Amino acid sequence: MANILIVDDEVGIRELLSEILRDEGHDIIVAENAASARASRNAKRPDLVLLDIWMPDTDGITLLKEWSANGQLTMPVVMMSGHGTIDTAVEATRIGAIDYLEKPIALQKLLSAVKRGLQRPSAPGEPSPLTLAAFTRSVPLRDLRRRLQQIAEKSRVLLLRVGTGSLAELAARSVHAESGPWLDVSLVTQPLDIKQLQASHGGILFVPELARLSRTQQKNLAFALERLDRFNQHLVAATESTAENLLADGWEEGLVARLFEVSLAPPTIADVQEDVPELATQLLLHLVEAGEVSRRRLSSAALNALRTQSWPGGFLELRAAVKSLALGTLEEEISLADVRRVLPPPVDSCYSVTLDQPLRDAREAFERLYFEHHLRLEGNNMTRIAEKCGLERTHLYRKLKQLGLQAGRRSEE
């Protein structure tokens, strides 16, 4: 028999439904609000959820959206309400609920809905991608999501003006209310064709950094831009560069003008530093649901350590760190010691730049900080670091050796 979670703020309804379903041979878990439902869903992995819409802390529709955004809608959910409307039922179904029951719930309707839900095939193992919808507590991230969706209603093209600590990919995946096909244009090295665009119909085309595109990829971008309406797609491109710099690098003027027509500067991780614990928690949850890591949780001390860490590589660097922590720990709870073992220690104070230092010492300290930053940001890719820093490769290697920094080995990537 099945493991069923009943979520309702009315104790009488919880008890009645529990009694009925236990008589049918099912194991029952109950939750009186959304907070309890989250904990029970994560701990027990129910086979089916009966979810009330009207609850005091977080309503059922919001919780359903949250599970969908987190990649946690891996079980059938039946919504329940005594004050529902057709619009509410339609919205719940659109998000992912399999059925809708009106209170008072007739016994036969309840049993039929539960039977249908349990007979459905298991949800696909690949969860939906993580989006801003998963972050319900952060005001800046909620505001960013609303801005992205507002822009997407009127424009198929959006440029994200980003810098160190970018949240570009997370932002791009949040442009659509529902996740769709995803095509990273920077990974297409051959001429783009119609079939590839057809395969991404209704989805998002993404460019993590315009300045890194080759001439062929720039042509691919222009090719895709002309067909966004035809394939119902949105293009989201990110860059640290300016329009003037791209033009100086040989980009076509018309293409640059189109890309820079609508732009947005999303917050960086530094701007939402206090929300890093929520970001890390949701990332870990998503990795667990995707089957990439075993079930883990972050201790309070570990979360605080992540919050105080700098993240020049942005969201992708934070995700990589969380995955490394989850894979590297020997316990279910990721501790402060695990964080200290995986993440680089804070820059030693002797490397800090102060105005009372001799000029030579201050310059060396700054150069060390500068190159450490770019080594982390570019994942030790020496070709990219040389291009970004404006140095010849031989000069770059010589400088890193002089500063006592380890040169990377990924120069050909």
N, C-alpha and C positions, 0 to 999 in steps of 0.2 A: 504493500500500500504506500501512499504518498505522504510526504512531509509538507504540510500546508501552513502558511503564515496568514493569520487573520489580523488585519489592522483596522481598528475602529475605536473611537474615543468613548463609546457607550459600552459600559461593562455588561449590560443586559444582552446586547447584540453579540458581543464576544462570547459570552457564556452559551447563548442559544446556538450559534453557529458551531462552536466547539463541540457541543454535545451531539449535534446532528452528524457532524463529520467524523467524530470518534466512533459513533455507532456504525458508520460505514467502513471502519477499520483504518482510518487515517491517523497519523501522528500530527498533533496540532501545536503550533506555537502562536502566542497572542502578543499583540503590541497595542498600546493605548494611544500612541502618537507617532509622528514621523521619526523622531530621534530614536525611539525604541525599535521602530521598524527597520531603520538603517542598520542598527547593531545586530538585530536578529537575522536580517537578510545576509549580512556579511559573515556571521558566525555559523549559521545553520544551513545556508544554501537551500532554501525551500524549493520544492518541485512546483509549487503554485502559490500565488498570493491573492487573497481577497482584500482589496484596498478601498477603504472609505474615502470619499472625496472631501467631505467637510470635516476638518480636524482643526483644533485650536492653534497648534504651533506652525505646521506647514500643511497646506491642503494636499490631497491625494494627487491631483493633476501635476502640481509642482514636483512632488516626490517622484512621480512617474517620469517626468521630463529629466529629472536629475539622474535617475537610474539609466535612462536612455543615453544621456550625455556622457555618463561615466563608463559606458560599455557594460553596464550591470543588468540590462534588461534581457537576461539569459533564461528567464523563467516566464511562463504565462502569467499574466495579471488580469484579474477580473475586477472591474471597478464597481463600487456600490454607492448609492446615494438615495436619500429621501427627498431631495430638493433638486434633482437633476433636470436638465433640459436636453433637447435633441442636439443642440450645439455642443453641450458638454460631452455627450456621448460620442459625437463625431470627432471632437478634439482628442478624447482619450484613445479612440481607435486609431486616429492618425499617428499619435505618439507611439503606440505599440500595444495598448490593451487589447485583449482578445474578445472581451465581452463586457456587458454593462447590465447590472441588476438594479432595479428600483426597489426601495424599501416601502413597505414591509416585503421581505423577500419570500416568495412562495417556495415551499419545500422542493417541488419538482423542478422549478427553474434553477434553484441552487444546485441540485444534484446534477442536472443536465449540463450546466455551465462548468462545473468541476470536472465532470467526465470528459467533456469536449477538450478542456484545457489540458488534462493529463494525457489525452490521446494524441495531442499535437506532437510533431517531431521536435526534438531538442533544438534550441536556438543554435545558429552557426557558431563555431568556435571562435571565429574572428570577430571581436567586439567592434562597435562603431568607434571611430577615432575620438580622442579626447578633444573637447571644445570648451569655450568659455562658459557654456551653459552649466558645466560641472562646478563652477566656482560661485557659490551663492552668497558667500559672506563678504567678499571683497567688493567694496563700492567702486573702485577704479576699474576692476575687471567687468563688473556688471554694466557700468557706463560704456566701456569700450565695446562690449557685445551689442548694446543698443545702437551705438553709432555705426558699427559695421553693417548691421542689418538695415539701418535707415539709408545708408549710402547705397547698399546693394539693391534697394528697391528702385533706385533711379539711375544707377550707373553699373555697367558690366565690368568696368575697369577700375581698379583701386591701386594706388601706389602707397606703400607703407614706408615712411621715412624713418629709418631705424639707425641705431648705433649700438654701442656696447651693451650687452644684456638684453638683446632683442627677444620679443615675444612674437616674432613675425609668423612663424608657422602655426602657433596656437591661434593667433588672430585670423589667419587665412582660413583655417579649418572651421571657423565660426561664422563665416560670411553667410552660409545657408542655414536656415533654421533646421533643416534635415540634412544629414550627411549624404553626399553623393559621390560619384567617381572623383578621383584625385589624380592629377597628372603633374608631376614636377618637370617643368620644361627644361630645367638645367640638366636633367638626366638623359634627355634625348639628344644624342650627338650626331645622328644622321638627319637628313631632311624630313620634316614632319609631313605626314600624309593624311588624307581625309579619313582613312580607316581608324587611325589613332584618335582623331578628334571624335569620330562617331562612337568609339568605345568609351569616351569620357562625356557622352551626352548628359546634359543636366548637372554637370559637376563643376569642379574648380580647377583651373590651371594656375600653377604656382611657380614663382621664380624667387628663390631665397636671396639672391643678390644679382642685380642686373649687371654690375660691373664685371662679373666673372663669365658672362656669356661670350661664347666664340661668335665669329661672324655667321656661321651656319645657324647657331642657336638664335641669333638676332633675327635672321630671316624666318626661322620657325615662329618666333614671337609675332612678327608682322603678319605671317600667314594665319596664325590662330586668331589674332585680333580682328581680322576681316570676317571671321566666321563665328564669332561669339553668339550673335543672334540666331544664326542658323542651327547651332547645336545647344542653344539655351545654356551657355556657360558663363562663368565669371572668371576674370583674370585678376589675380592678386600678385603683385610684384613688390619686392622689398629692395631697398638699397640704402647704403650710407653715402652714395655719391650724389652729386648735383647734376642737373640737366646740362650745365655748361661743361662739366668734366666728361660726361658721356659723349657730348658732341665733339669735344677735343680728342676723344679716343676713336672717333670715326663713325659714331652712330648716325643713322639717318635722322634728319631734322624732324620729319613728319612723325616717325615712330616715337621719338622722344617727346614731342609735343603731346601725342595721344596718351602716352604713359603718365605724364605729369599733369594731366588735366584735372584729375581728382586725386587728392592725396590726404593722408592722415598720419600723424605722428603718435603711434601707440605708446603707452608707458613701457618703460624698461623694467627689468626685475628690481633694479635699484629704486625705482619709483614705487614699487609695491613690496618693498622689503619685508614689511610686517605680515604680508600675506604668503610669504614663502612656505611656512608650515602647511597652509592649506594646499598650496601648489604641490608640495612634496607628497602630502597624504593622498591627494587625488591621483598623482602620477603612480604612486605605489599601488593603489587600488586598481588602476587601469592595467598595470603590468601583471598583477595577479590574475585579473579577469581574462587577460589575453593569453594566460598560460606561459608567459615569458619568465616568471619567477614563482617560487613557492610562496605560500601564504606567509606574510610578514607584517609587522606593524612597527612604526617608529616611536621610540620613547620620547617623552617630553624633552629630555636633555638633548637627544639627537635632533629633534625638530628645532630647538633653540640654536644649536650649533649651525644647522643649515641656514637659519634666518640671519645669523651674523656673518655668514660667508659671503664673499663677493662672487658674482656670477657673470664674468665678462662674456662668456659664451652663450649667455641667455638661457632660454627655455630648454634647448637641446642639451646644453651642458648640465643643467639641473636634472633632466631626465636620465642622462647617462650616469650621473652620480647616484641617483636613487636606485637605478638598476644594479649598479656595482655593489651598493650597500646590501641590497636584497640578496644578491647572489653570493656575496662574500661572507655574510654573517652565519654563524653556526647555531644561533638561537632564533626563536620565532620573533623576539623583539630586537630591533636594531638599536644598539646602545650608542652612547657618546663615544666610547672607545672605538666602535666600528667606524664612526664618522672620522675620528682622528686618524685611523689607520688608512682609510681610503682617500680622504681629501688632503690636498697639500696644506701644510700649516700656514698660519698667517705670515705675511712677509715680515722678516726679522726687522726690528726697529732700526738696526744699523743700515738698512737699505732705504729708510725713509728720507725724504728730501726736506730739509729745513733751511731757512734763510740765513742761519748763523753758521752754516758749513762753509768751508773753503769752496770756491767755484769748481775746482776739479772734482772734489768729493761729491758735491751736489749733482754735477753733470753725470758722474758715473752711477750714482744712486738712481737718478731719473732714467738713465739708459737701461739699467737692469730692470726696473719696474716696467718700462716701456716694452722691452723684448719679452719679459715673462708674460705680460698681458697678451701679446700677439702669438706667442707659442701656445698658450692655452686656447685662445680664440680660434686659431687656425688648425688646432690639433697637430702641431709640429710639421705642418705642410710647408716645407722651406720655399717652394716656388711661390706660393701665395704670400708668405711673409715677405719675401724679397720684393714682390710686386707692390704690396701695400706700403712697405717702408721706403720704397724707392732706392733700394740698394742692389748692387750686383751680388750674385750668389756667393762668389768667393769673398767679397767684402763682408757679407752677412755672416758667413761661417767664422771669419777671422774675428769679427766683433763679438759674437757669442762666446768664442773661446776666450777672448780677452776678459769678458765679464764673468767667466766661470759658469756659463749656462750650457746645458746639454743640447746640442743640435739634434733635430729630428731626423728620421730615416724615411719619411714619406714624401720625398721631393718629387716623385713621379706621379703622384695621385692627382 
